[in-house]
Amino acid sequence: MLLAVFLVITGLFVVLGIIFALGKGANLIAGYNTATDEEKSKTDEKKLLKAMSVFMFVLSGCFFVSALSQVLHAKSLIWIGQALFVVSLIVGLTYLNTGNRFKR
């Protein structure tokens, strides 16, 4: 049962990563979809979507490691996967929200 949950979440992150990699789905990014047209015109949407795509693929990899714990019956992998997820989340959100990287 836990394997199915991990695989569904992994699949969701992969699908979002593909959508962002194709240059679509900017309206799915919190903060960007509520920005005014003036603020959106100051943002490089292509760079933002590329960064979000990489972020989604990294998060999917973390959940895949957790899913492997169920397949290989290695309890340590679930903790490693979740620790990677938390670290990736903190680093990724810090990177995405600081430094004016996506300003034109």
N, C-alpha and C positions, 0 to 999 in steps of 0.2 A: 504494500500500500504506500509506504513512504517512498519507494522507488518511483511509483507513478507520479507522486506529487513533485519530486525533484525533476523528473523528466518533463512534466508539463511546464514548470517554471523555466527550465532550461530552454524549452521550445519557444516559450513566450519571449524570452530575451533574444533568442536567435531571430525570430520573426521581426521584432522591433529593430534589431540591428540591421537586418536586410532592408527594411523600409527606410531607415535613416540613410543607409549606404546608397540607396537609389535616389536620394535627394528629395524624398517625400516625407510627410509626417511631421513637419515643423509645428503643426497645430497640436501635436501630442506632447510637446515639451512645455512643462509647467513654467510659467513666467513669460515665456516667449509668446504663448497664445493669448495672454492677457495684456501684452504690451500694446501701446498705441501704435498707429501706423508710422508716426514720426520716429518712435524708438526702434521699430522694426527696420526702418530704412537705414538706421545707423548700425545695424548688425549684419555681419557677413553670414548669411543663412547657410551657405554651402560649407563653410568651415565649422559652424556649429553642428550641422547635421553629421559631418564626418567625425567630429569628436564624440558625439552622442552614439554613433554607430560603433566606434571602437569600445566605448564604455559599456554598451549593451553586450558586445561579444565577450568582453572580459568577465562581466557578471555571469553570463551564461556558462563560461568555463568554470567558474567557482561552483556553481550549482551542479555542473557535470561531475566534478570531483566528489561532491557529496553523494551524487547518484551512484558513482562507482563504489562507494562504501557499502551500499546495499548489495551490489552484484558480487563484490569480492569478500563480503562479510568481514570487512576491516573497519571496526568502529572508529579507529583513529582518523580515517579519511573523512568522516563526516565532520569532525572537529576542524580538521585542516581546511576543508572546503568552506565551512562557515567562517572561520577566521580570515581566510583569503577574501571572502565576500565582504566582511566588515572593513577590512583594510582597504580593499578596492573601492568600496563605497565612500569612505572618508577621503581617500586620495583623489578619486575621480570627481567628487562633488567640490572639493577644494579647488582642483584644477579648473573645472568648468565655471566656477563662480568668482574667480579672482583674476586680476591681471589684465582685464580689458582685451583678452585674446581674440574676441570675435567682433570687435568694433571695426568699422570701415575707416 
